[in-house]
Amino acid sequence: MDTLRPDRLGCYGHPNARTPFWDRLARRGTQFRTALASAPFTVPSHATILTGEYPFRHRVRRNETQRFDPPGATLAEALADRGRRTAAFVASVVLDESTGLDRGFDHYEWRTRPEQLERPADDVVRSALRWVEALTPPDSWFLFVHVYDPHDPYDPPRPWDRAYPGEAYDGEIAFTDHALDDLRRGLEAAGRMEGAMIVAVADHGEAFGEHEETGHGFFVYDTTLRVPLVLTGGAFDGGGARDDVARTIDLFPTIAEAFGFSADSPGRSLQHPDEKETESYGETFYAALTYDRVAELRSLRAGRWKYVHAPREELYDVVADPGETKNLVAEEPVKAAEVRDRLLAMLDDDLARPAGLAGTEEIDPKRVEELRALGYAAGGRRAATDLPRLRDPKDLVGIPDLLDRAEALAEDGRWGDARPLVDRVLVKDPYNPKAIRLLARRHFMRGEAEEGFSVYEHTLERYPEAAKVWRGYASELRRRGRREEAEEALRRAEGLEGGTLP
Ligand SMILES: [Zn+2]
């Protein structure tokens, strides 16, 4: 279930929840009070669920289309190799087959009509049920169902829009839970649940103002990394609620053990309660990939301590302070250093890659030479100590929300209302590529091309290292037929993104 905070479910303590599917599973099976995703957004987190690997191994760092090509077998491949029929029914274009996440599935379906970008949960469930019903016994099967409704915008269908006045997010969860309960009932009615194992989990949570964050993706706090997790079937029936920490990297090895094989994953099978301190890694590259000269965020939770690697480091005692409100890095420098060292050792060479190249893309050595020949200091490997020279996402929080609102207003032609929001963004981030584009677009739309270009030129004069502004400038130049200048601007962007910090 996409975008689901555990605390909105009855089984995790929400007093007014209407979540019978989750609550019944929790009563019957094993519920993990603390379960953690490895990234607070959809595609990287799903890549972890389906590979049992952290993002620095499967290399999926963003939602936008990229090559997903992990070296090992995916969960679906491992199960297909052992004779299972496999199918995935996903609810959003964000998980379409261009992500590569369809690897190993006999059937991978994300829409039923060409114009669809997302599907409601009841529609996904109907397709999934039809697929299982069409199998011939004694076929065994692996069904992956992804439902997306709780994702923003919160707009529950009737009657769930009235169930929680002012809390449309809860209405979406109630609607989605109801659809999943229909799936369970349908499978039972078809006689397909005998000996079945169910794993119910989310890809990430959702923030509603915690740490000034809304939505998900910007930070690596538990607000968005914590997910609900309940398992039923076999050893998990009657397991009750458990306090040892589970991670989404554990799902592959857990399913593997239940079906009699072992998985090559850093995770552990959840059949056995963990006696020692489970470590859990989380990361987000959202701000680093969206804005210029911003650091990636990586975190490691070890026992009661959670360390966040950022230009201004953070350390929290997640037992005493589950809201991660009191940064103890100055009070507990030894503890902070200890967890930091473990995190850096775990990351190995991943930290040396500049954010823009931290995904599946490798730096082509020939390209580096070409850029050097043109005078760009490209291709440098970054040292871990360079991080303080980048900006901290904490200083840019709130920008995505301001930009969303400004863009919506500008689209409605309400430029007068949009402008103050753009100005607020530029106070926080004077070379914000989206804010600059909004300012320039305003001129281009009025036919004032020179004024539009000068918005870029003034910004780049002051901030020549703003690679994404160069990129925006290049596309506006190209759009207006100034090809050579566009090429040059693009080379500047690529040179800066190639790695060496100014
Ligand atoms: Zn998601």
Residues whose N, C-alpha, C, O or C-beta is under 5 A from the ligand:
A	BS01	ZN	D2 T3 F41 T42 D203
